[in-house]
Structures are given as structure tokens and as C-alpha cells.
């Protein structure tokens, strides 16, 4: 064809094309309200569960089975946006949906070749095609696409158009949008793409199946290089970058999208299926680390065992990590059951609270001796885990060894109702085996409590003021109000922590400075370990979700090593313990007051099981004391309070050999001296055993 004739033909085609574009523009304006375009927000999107910093924990497929995540320009690397604009639509920010120059080029190519070579599509036109897919590449389809692009430009801003394109663009398989593609192919958010990764994602939507990097790596690589070459020719990047990338052989595989905190994410999504974003209190790195700890532990321990872990910040109650099971999708472990919420027997993990109550009432100090011998508490006969008895041991040693009899002796003294009241004050929803009043067995795990609630109770030991905090995860555990008063006195909390810090770490465990306690439920069904430093509390539960027994499973052998590993691998720096509060000091037994050197307090229902009754002991006033009576109202002296430990009620008091009263069952009695001077006080219990002290009354 002569050159002059070809130029005339091109001019004619261009003129016809220009007229067609004008006609389409006018038609789009006329029909803009009667035939509006489908809008992008009508497409279902993937719901996301985020940590406290907005990092992705889990994403759910959209209702149509696609991974389609909303993309904001602030979430995307600006260099990627520049690559996209340079390659796809370099006049995107200035045109009104159609680029006349690009359209003229497309018509010219069609006229010379006889078929469509390039469509001249803008990003807006591509978005229109994504919203209203065309069945064929015909001229009529192109005109409709142009009309829809013009309509979209009237309704959406440029930023919105670009964001929706980045949300809906196809990337192979069921991946749509830049974020889903970046996470799936590279395991990273599109805010941190490399140059070669960005180039690949720019090229992929043009032929998403034939350029899939996990299936056709060579085609994907060549397409990415073409994007970089065009960027270099336009001056966007240095040509040397193209050569550098071209010399690299990149292997890409499709990864699973993030699925952390499966149980919490599932509850969040089910509670509000229409919400696209759910914010939690978790920290992504902590959650990921704890899930690895749980999975590794379950693999070591056995195929049917599950592992649950909770980590909380005692300052505000926020949950940093919550692992409901070792593997959500493991049917052998019933992994879909969230064992952080299941109520199970806590074994000995409540013992520190019993000792704390006893410290607070002034019944004992850490070096006070207490008997670990067979005893019958009105038919309840606790035994130690190893079925042996230690004899006389210090309170410190009794708690560190988790001896059962001393703990029940103290619980009987403070009252089981005090322990359940403490749990209620801490906001714990415990379960009793029956409707009966709390009995002594609750001290050894005779109630049901969840791992979340156990961690919540232990926050009272780690907090500054001794008040437990209500745990919150931002989803189904909203923040609550802390108790008005401390659960335990400051000195009592410090003594408990000081004792628990002295428990040796499990063999071959990471060495971390924590206070911790273990527990094993009856029948080897549950293994527990819960510990804390100066700020953070971590609880571990191990067992079978179906509540079946696991012979040999104990808190010390199974759960404690996981606890230490969780503290060591959580990624959070441990916080040192605070200094002792006023009034909390370590006192050697030899320096204790006589009445605090041995604990021998028994109530009416106490009866020795094998060794007979303990002797009565006058705890106050001590032998040899000089007592100055205080004056009450009317200038009269107040009576002297006599305090008794041990013995078997009822009791009879004598002053200077004369009975003070008939037989009484109270252990505290009021006595009014006849006058100043020396006096001998004596008591006789029901078994005939006696105790006496000599005092001087001023």
C-alpha cells in the first residue's frame, strides 16, 4: 500500500474512532442515571482479624470463595503504585476515565493489523471490566467498557478507583487484589515489596493464569522484566536495576494466608459476619510464637493431647496471646475446641491463694512449721501426690513441694468460703460439682475453672496493688472493672511470690526468673502450670479435650517445661519483680515469735487420724509476758484476750488455779484479772491435756 494512502486510511480510522468515543461519552452522560454502573462495594470482601497494632492475624475467604482483601493506598508500597501507573496507565491522574491518546494508538494498531492489538484500556476501564466482565473482545464490548469507565469517574475519586482496582484485580486461582496476592506469593504485605516482586504483581493481572509464578515461573519472570524495562525507559528506575533483577532466579510458591488465633478469629467472625475488620488485643508475634510452642509441645507429648496457652498483661488485663489448641484443624486432638475456655479441675494451682489468705490473717509466716502427717478432716483424708508424708516442714517448703495436707490445714483455718469469695471477687466463673457449700476439697482442685479465669486470678499476684484485672481480648472478652480492693494483702502477695520464685525450673528448661505453680487434676486428666514475672502472666493447660485420663501426665513434667518455653520464646522481655513492700521481710524461724514458730490451729471438726490429738498451746499471751491493760470507757480496764491453738474442744480455763468459766468451745476467751501482779493461766482440753503460761499484769 502506498504511504500516502496508508496515512489517509489511518486518519479516517482515527476520525471514525474519535467520533465513536464522542458518541460513547454523550451516551454515557445521557444514561448515567437510568443505567448506573455496578459499584465495587457490591462485591463481597474477605473479613480480617487484626492484632492491636493492625497487623493481620487471620483472613477469611469472601462469600464467593475468593480471597479478596480491601486494599488502601496507605497499605501499598508507593514504588509499586508508580510501577503500576507507568506500565498500565501513565496519564491516570489526568484523564477522565478514557485516555484519547491511548485509544488513538489502539485504533491505529487495529487498522494496520486488522485486529485488536492493544485495547488502550485505562485503569478505570479495567475496573469497569472487572465489575462487568465482557464475554468477547468486540468493538461493542469496548464501547460499553468506555461508557462504564466514564460513569465510574463521575462517582468515584481517582484514589478510590485505584484502590478498588488493587482490591479486585485477578492474580491467579481464587486470589484477587494486591494484598491477597502479595501475602500468598511472597508472605508479606504489599507495603514491603521488593522491586522484582512489585513488577511481577503489576504484570500478573493481564494474564493471571498463564503468568502464575507458582506454576509458570519463566513466563512470570519475563512479564515482570517487561514491566521493569518500561519503567526504566520512562526514567522511573535506573536501567541497572533491570539488569540486576534479570540476573536473579526467583522461586515463588503459593503460601496459605495468615490463620493465627484461629479460635478467637472464628468467634469474632461469627459474632459479626458483616464486619470486614475485627481488632483484638493480641500481639501478632507473641501469638505466632506461642502457637509454635504449643504445636511443638503437642508433638512431643502425644497425638491425642492438646495444649492451650494464655498470656496476659497484668497492668491492663489485655491478652497478648491466646492459643486454644495445638492445631485447630487436627481432628485427633479435637483441635477446634477452645481449651482456654473449658472448665476443668485446676489441681494444686489454687494453693498459692490459700497460703496468701493465711499470710494475710497472720496465721503463719514462710518459716512457720506445719505438720504434714495423716489427718482426718471429718471424713476427708487428703494425701500427698506421692502418697508419702514429710512430717514437720516449713510453710515455704510445703508450698514449694505442693504438699496437700498443709494446704488443707490452712484452708480449714481460713475457711473454704474465703477461697470461693476470693475467686468471685476476682471475677472468676468457677463451677462446683454440686450445689453444696464449698468444702475443703476445693483446695486440691475440687471445682472447675478455665485457663482464662486461672490467669485472671494470678494477675492479682503480679499487679502493683494486688487487684486482679479483668482479661480482655477485644473480641468476646470486653474490658471490665477491676475489684475495688486487693484480693490479698501486699505483704502476703510478696511472700507467695517469694516462695514460688524459689521453685526450681524443670530439668533442661530455659532459665527465666518467674514465680510459678503447677497442678495435676485427679486421675491425670489435666496438667497445669501458671507463672508470672513483674508484669506478665502465662498459663498452660495440657490434656485431652474429651476429658479422658493420660497416665503419668503431671503439671511438673508436662506443663511446666512448656510454661518456661512460653516465657522464653514469647518475644516479650521479662519484667523484674518489684521490691518487697513495707512489712514484708524474710524472718528466720529462730527469730519468729513463739506463737508463729509452729502452726497447730484446729477447729471443732479436726480430729487426728493416727497420732492422737495435738497438745493445746496458749498463743497469747506468751509465757513470761508483761501485760499492761488498757482503759476502756468509764475508766475501767478492758479484759485480756486469751488465744488458744491446738487441743481438742471443749476447753476449761483456770487463773491461778481457779476455774474462770465452765467448759467452752471458743478458742478466744476474755479474762479480767483480779488486779496487778503475777498470774498463772492454764487450760485443759477435752482429752485432759494442759498448757499454761506465767505473766505479769501491770
BELGIHU-V410759 format. One record per run of one state. SS is the DSSP state (alpha for helix, beta for strand, coil for the rest). FROM is the first residue (numbers start at 1). LEN is the number of residues. If there is no record, write none. Layout:
SS;FROM;LEN
SS;FROM;LEN
//
This chain:
coil;1;2
alpha;3;28
coil;31;9
alpha;40;3
coil;43;5
beta;48;3
coil;51;5
beta;56;4
coil;60;7
beta;67;2
coil;69;4
alpha;73;3
coil;76;2
alpha;78;11
coil;89;11
alpha;100;14
coil;114;9
alpha;123;9
coil;132;7
alpha;139;17
coil;156;2
alpha;158;11
coil;169;1
beta;170;1
coil;171;4
beta;175;2
coil;177;1
alpha;178;9
coil;187;3
alpha;190;3
coil;193;2
alpha;195;13
coil;208;9
alpha;217;17
coil;234;5
alpha;239;8
coil;247;12
beta;259;1
coil;260;2
alpha;262;10
coil;272;5
beta;277;3
coil;280;4
alpha;284;18
coil;302;4
beta;306;8
coil;314;4
beta;318;6
coil;324;7
alpha;331;3
coil;334;10
beta;344;2
coil;346;5
alpha;351;10
coil;361;8
beta;369;4
coil;373;2
beta;375;3
coil;378;2
beta;380;1
coil;381;10
beta;391;4
alpha;395;6
coil;401;3
alpha;404;11
coil;415;1
alpha;416;10
coil;426;5
beta;431;2
coil;433;7
alpha;440;5
coil;445;2
beta;447;3
coil;450;1
alpha;451;12
coil;463;9
beta;472;1
coil;473;17
alpha;490;12
coil;502;13
beta;515;6
coil;521;5
beta;526;7
coil;533;3
beta;536;8
coil;544;11
alpha;555;15
coil;570;19
alpha;589;3
coil;592;2
alpha;594;3
coil;597;1
beta;598;2
coil;600;6
beta;606;3
coil;609;8
beta;617;4
coil;621;5
beta;626;2
coil;628;3
beta;631;1
coil;632;1
alpha;633;3
coil;636;1
beta;637;1
coil;638;2
beta;640;6
coil;646;5
beta;651;5
coil;656;2
beta;658;2
coil;660;4
beta;664;1
coil;665;3
beta;668;4
coil;672;5
beta;677;8
coil;685;5
beta;690;8
coil;698;1
//
